[in-house]
Amino acid sequence: MQKLALIGLGASGLFALKELAGADIEVHVFDVGPTYEKRYACPIDQGKLTVCPPKACSYCAPGQSAGSWNDFKVILSASPVIGGRLYDLVGETELQKRLDMVRATILQHAPCEIPVVKPNSEDLDWIKKKATMAGMVYHYQELLHCGSDNAPAINTSILNEIKAKGSNIVFHFDKKVVSVARRNEKFAVRSDRYRKPEEEVEDTFDMCIVSVGRGGAAWLTQQEFYKALDINPGQVDIGIRVETSAFFTEEVDKRFYEPKLYYRSRHSGDVVRNFCSNPKGFVTPENHRDYVLVNGHSKMYEKSENNNFAVLVSKTFTRPFKNPQMYSQTIAKIANMLAGGGPLVQRLGDLKAGRRTKSLTNNLIKPTLEAECGDISLAYPHRILESIIEYLDALDKICPGVAGESTLLYAPECKSYPDSISVNKNMETNVPNLFIIGDSSSWTRGVGQAATSGILAGEGVRQKLKVGMPGASKLVPVS
Ligand SMILES: Cc1cc2nc3c(=O)[nH]c(=O)nc-3n(C[C@H](O)[C@H](O)[C@H](O)COP(=O)(O)OP(=O)(O)OC[C@H]3O[C@@H](n4cnc5c(N)ncnc54)[C@H](O)[C@@H]3O)c2cc1C
């Protein structure tokens, strides 16, 4: 029997595995994480802490499949702008078909009823008018919000179904893949125990699916095959996490949960967007070991009085600069440095007035994350902050109060995406039998499309097994 290595069991890996359960190929799954039952014990859920620590916790770190465990909001609409770029790769119909499969799987495995958020025509008329008056563009989306508290049950149940069907699957949890290298037509995969290394073993595989997420992006660039891939530099999003009263956003939360609103900055022309809204949720640190970002999540049952969401400015760079990831990480590290190692928080009123926030005592909005009060303008480029302020002022016309003085801004919230890798419609690269899926391919930016890319790769492997593994089919040029 032929052998396939699946490296990473996050959102994309899990759905690729679901496609491959019972297929005529031996699948070896490697993941640095422990088994799902033991994963991601949030210290707050365990009662060990009451608020997020500014650093140290890895519950929300990327590379730990955070989005499938943390908040677990799934965008279900095939959109050319939201959740990734698979629309450009496979087109609306094919993308929607796979997103519907993701939706059905999650709902089938959910421990309780999870409503699909779907705006009606009255909601759409309402937002279209409001957004136009505010100078913003609304993008339609349907979504599921599973909540961090439902995530373990859903993921474990999907995996159990796979195990029941998949006698062809061998799991290697707590195993880090150290390297992948081509050996003639095959792939040599070296792995070691993640927590207590020094037992490195090598095995050879006919096919390889790499699904290491954004957290594995740097690792990917160090692999032997990387230079053979057809790549373009990725994009970065630099922004802040906004925390405000849930009363100010109540109307849009009720109608849309998260309305996708895009805005073009008047002074720079940069595109600014909101991302990852968490009505009645909590701001969290996102631990990258050598720097700490901010993020947010919300739960199905436990609620705060606030809403938090990211406002991001997207940047791509042209020659001679080739390292956008380094750019965003440097900004993040400066913000951390000013905060003594963790995130910074500043009142919007203080940022606009050009002064440091010194205390949040008596501030209208009570923070849900303990962060250091400071001055974000000492770390962020003026161009980025101006665009963010413009965005919030525009949003205030839809959600009055959002751009008030007491609104809290947390930094750094930077997203750096891996280089964009050319793939065919089944996520196979120009290296035959090597598939790169999910956020590590840079084609996806969220759980919904990451899972979709896994389904596409699984289907691609099955097709190859049927016809006897020809080389990669026609590549789609990266835009
Ligand atoms: C805090 C946070 C919250 C988020 N919330 C949401 C949300 O609500 N909704 C949403 O759509 N998106 C969310 N996202 C984004 C979402 O997590 C990603 O888009 C999605 O998980 C990408 O899936 P993936 O399979 O590409 O990577 P991941 O899900 O990150 O999975 C990668 C897997 O690879 C493993 N791995 C990495 N390197 C190796 C190696 N060398 N060897 C073995 N295993 C390895 C990791 O352990 C991990 O399990 C969030 C992200 C963060 C950080």
PDBQT file of the ligand as one rigid body, heavy atoms in Angstrom, charges set to zero:
ROOT
HETATM    1  C1  LIG A 501      -6.370  33.020  18.740  1.00  0.00    +0.000 C 
HETATM    2  C2  LIG A 501      -6.916  32.730  17.373  1.00  0.00    +0.000 A 
HETATM    3  C3  LIG A 501      -8.284  32.673  17.181  1.00  0.00    +0.000 A 
HETATM    4  C4  LIG A 501      -8.801  32.418  15.915  1.00  0.00    +0.000 A 
HETATM    5  N1  LIG A 501     -10.156  32.347  15.756  1.00  0.00    +0.000 NA
HETATM    6  C5  LIG A 501     -10.680  32.048  14.543  1.00  0.00    +0.000 A 
HETATM    7  C6  LIG A 501     -12.095  31.904  14.385  1.00  0.00    +0.000 A 
HETATM    8  O1  LIG A 501     -12.886  32.048  15.296  1.00  0.00    +0.000 OA
HETATM    9  N2  LIG A 501     -12.546  31.602  13.143  1.00  0.00    +0.000 N 
HETATM   10  C7  LIG A 501     -11.707  31.426  12.068  1.00  0.00    +0.000 A 
HETATM   11  O2  LIG A 501     -12.198  31.150  10.968  1.00  0.00    +0.000 OA
HETATM   12  N3  LIG A 501     -10.370  31.527  12.212  1.00  0.00    +0.000 NA
HETATM   13  C8  LIG A 501      -9.835  31.821  13.413  1.00  0.00    +0.000 A 
HETATM   14  N4  LIG A 501      -8.471  31.902  13.557  1.00  0.00    +0.000 N 
HETATM   15  C9  LIG A 501      -7.628  31.553  12.404  1.00  0.00    +0.000 C 
HETATM   16  C10 LIG A 501      -7.595  30.015  12.317  1.00  0.00    +0.000 C 
HETATM   17  O3  LIG A 501      -7.045  29.484  13.498  1.00  0.00    +0.000 OA
HETATM   18  C11 LIG A 501      -6.764  29.543  11.127  1.00  0.00    +0.000 C 
HETATM   19  O4  LIG A 501      -7.168  30.217   9.964  1.00  0.00    +0.000 OA
HETATM   20  C12 LIG A 501      -6.967  28.021  10.920  1.00  0.00    +0.000 C 
HETATM   21  O5  LIG A 501      -6.772  27.300  12.111  1.00  0.00    +0.000 OA
HETATM   22  C13 LIG A 501      -5.992  27.536   9.843  1.00  0.00    +0.000 C 
HETATM   23  O6  LIG A 501      -6.034  26.139   9.762  1.00  0.00    +0.000 OA
HETATM   24  P1  LIG A 501      -4.736  25.312   9.375  1.00  0.00    +0.000 P 
HETATM   25  O7  LIG A 501      -5.135  23.895   9.315  1.00  0.00    +0.000 OA
HETATM   26  O8  LIG A 501      -4.105  25.931   8.207  1.00  0.00    +0.000 OA
HETATM   27  O9  LIG A 501      -3.713  25.552  10.585  1.00  0.00    +0.000 OA
HETATM   28  P2  LIG A 501      -3.882  25.215  12.104  1.00  0.00    +0.000 P 
HETATM   29  O10 LIG A 501      -5.329  25.049  12.436  1.00  0.00    +0.000 OA
HETATM   30  O11 LIG A 501      -3.096  26.238  12.845  1.00  0.00    +0.000 OA
HETATM   31  O12 LIG A 501      -3.208  23.784  12.280  1.00  0.00    +0.000 OA
HETATM   32  C14 LIG A 501      -1.832  23.571  12.130  1.00  0.00    +0.000 C 
HETATM   33  C15 LIG A 501      -1.493  22.295  12.864  1.00  0.00    +0.000 C 
HETATM   34  O13 LIG A 501      -0.178  21.910  12.502  1.00  0.00    +0.000 OA
HETATM   35  C16 LIG A 501       0.516  21.461  13.645  1.00  0.00    +0.000 C 
HETATM   36  N5  LIG A 501       1.945  21.656  13.349  1.00  0.00    +0.000 N 
HETATM   37  C17 LIG A 501       2.584  22.814  13.025  1.00  0.00    +0.000 A 
HETATM   38  N6  LIG A 501       3.882  22.582  12.740  1.00  0.00    +0.000 NA
HETATM   39  C18 LIG A 501       4.073  21.250  12.874  1.00  0.00    +0.000 A 
HETATM   40  C19 LIG A 501       5.219  20.387  12.703  1.00  0.00    +0.000 A 
HETATM   41  N7  LIG A 501       6.428  20.839  12.323  1.00  0.00    +0.000 N 
HETATM   42  N8  LIG A 501       5.053  19.065  12.943  1.00  0.00    +0.000 NA
HETATM   43  C20 LIG A 501       3.855  18.554  13.322  1.00  0.00    +0.000 A 
HETATM   44  N9  LIG A 501       2.748  19.330  13.492  1.00  0.00    +0.000 NA
HETATM   45  C21 LIG A 501       2.848  20.651  13.265  1.00  0.00    +0.000 A 
HETATM   46  C22 LIG A 501      -0.054  22.310  14.794  1.00  0.00    +0.000 C 
HETATM   47  O14 LIG A 501       0.079  21.689  16.049  1.00  0.00    +0.000 OA
HETATM   48  C23 LIG A 501      -1.521  22.453  14.376  1.00  0.00    +0.000 C 
HETATM   49  O15 LIG A 501      -2.350  21.460  14.952  1.00  0.00    +0.000 OA
HETATM   50  C24 LIG A 501      -7.933  32.188  14.813  1.00  0.00    +0.000 A 
HETATM   51  C25 LIG A 501      -6.546  32.243  15.011  1.00  0.00    +0.000 A 
HETATM   52  C26 LIG A 501      -6.033  32.519  16.271  1.00  0.00    +0.000 A 
HETATM   53  C27 LIG A 501      -4.551  32.559  16.462  1.00  0.00    +0.000 C 
ENDROOT
TORSDOF 0
